[in-house]
Amino acid sequence: MTNSTIEVTLTEERKQKPQDHELQFGKAFTDHMFIMDYSTEKGWHDPRVVPYQPLTLDPACMVFHYGQTVFEGLKAYRTEDNRILLFRPGKNFARLNQSNDRMCIPQFDEGLALEGLKKLIEVDKEWVPKSAGTSLYIRPFIIATEPFLGVNPSGRYKFIIIASPVGAYYKEGINPVKIAVEDEYVRAVKGGTGTAKTGGNYSSSLKAQEIAHKLGCSQVLWLDGVERKYVEEVGAMNVFFKINGEVVTPILNGSILPGITRASIIELLKHWEIPVSERRVEMEEVFKAHADGKLEEAFGTGTAAVISPIGEFVWGDRKIVLNEGKTGELSQKLYDTLTGIQNGIVEDPFDWVVEVEAHNTLV
Ligand SMILES: *Cc1c(COP(=O)(O)O)cnc(C)c1O
């Protein structure tokens, strides 16, 4: 397949890299990016790694007007012995194609995308930070680039992967957060786009997040869009509760984003023979379990933080504090195990990690 040879053009000027202790989330970007184009005539073509650079786009491009776009988020981790690992990257590209399906964006070759990602990381391998807790955050995304104001699927797209070295999410150990239960605004409804990672879901969540911040909360807990009764997600994370020895998480119901961290945690819990179930969870049930002394832990899960323990829920004028505001034992164990597997410190019985081969010839 000559069409899928990934051309590499190296930058002439390497940027100054931030020091590990200066790293913030998503502010600095590496020297290169992966890009490929789509047109109805040629399909996906010209996969290439090029110097990181601005895009020149026609202002009529469809992405600017109707938001036909999808994205992913994953990380590359540097091990103590200097290998570079990716965590279940095939799952991210499979999910990107699922998001594509929902947003009428053409399917791409997932194997080619993974190859492109590996090539990008090889070229920018010096950007994968070394200190504990740091990683290279990877952002694949697709935008509709046909200049046309009609509301229909674009005939042209760009698939791009950029990468950003990020600092430790928890600088002083993992810290429980305060969450506001949102019962006016909703994130998604069944039949909508909640199961796709598409930009509009995030711009429409900003308003509720702003209100939560005013209440001194770091995130919003989203309820279902129909009855405002069932728990869906926390911010842009999936959510778990440990109630009376059993771990429960809302079942994927057509409006919840199917997190890869979520799936991994369910697999880990089953492996440990800890009871876990996916089912509908009423917010009222969570408050009742707390009143009965049975709500042991609650935590959000996602690539950025891996595990984010919840210390407090605010729901209108009701408020509950969990586990004295401290990180629960299970939350901590899940965090240590998953981050351990990702960093190559803990054995990976599931074959989740994929090593990036750093070919010396490239750099
Ligand atoms: C990305 C995302 C998640 C977490 O998915 P991971 O694959 O675990 O990173 C959960 N909820 C929403 C809304 C998301 O966008």
The ligand as an SDF file (V2000), in Angstrom:
LIG
                    3D

 15 15  0  0  0  0  0  0  0  0999 V2000
  -12.8620   10.9940   27.4990 C   0  0  0  0  0  0  0  0  0  0  0  0
  -14.0180   10.9560   28.4330 C   0  0  0  0  0  0  0  0  0  0  0  0
  -14.1120   10.0470   29.4940 C   0  0  0  0  0  0  0  0  0  0  0  0
  -12.9820    9.1330   29.9140 C   0  0  0  0  0  0  0  0  0  0  0  0
  -12.5500    8.2810   28.9270 O   0  0  0  0  0  0  0  0  0  0  0  0
  -11.1210    7.5790   29.0600 P   0  0  0  0  0  0  0  0  0  0  0  0
  -11.0520    6.7290   27.8620 O   0  0  0  0  0  0  0  0  0  0  0  0
  -11.1480    6.8060   30.3280 O   0  0  0  0  0  0  0  0  0  0  0  0
  -10.1060    8.6770   29.0950 O   0  0  0  0  0  0  0  0  0  0  0  0
  -15.2870   10.0130   30.2350 C   0  0  0  0  0  0  0  0  0  0  0  0
  -16.2890   10.8650   29.9780 N   0  0  0  0  0  0  0  0  0  0  0  0
  -16.2300   11.7820   28.9880 C   0  0  0  0  0  0  0  0  0  0  0  0
  -17.3780   12.6820   28.7600 C   0  0  0  0  0  0  0  0  0  0  0  0
  -15.0780   11.8560   28.1990 C   0  0  0  0  0  0  0  0  0  0  0  0
  -15.0070   12.7750   27.2370 O   0  0  0  0  0  0  0  0  0  0  0  0
  1  2  1  0
  2  3  1  0
  2 14  2  0
  3  4  1  0
  3 10  2  0
  4  5  1  0
  5  6  1  0
  6  7  2  0
  6  8  1  0
  6  9  1  0
 10 11  1  0
 11 12  2  0
 12 13  1  0
 12 14  1  0
 14 15  1  0
M  END
$$$$
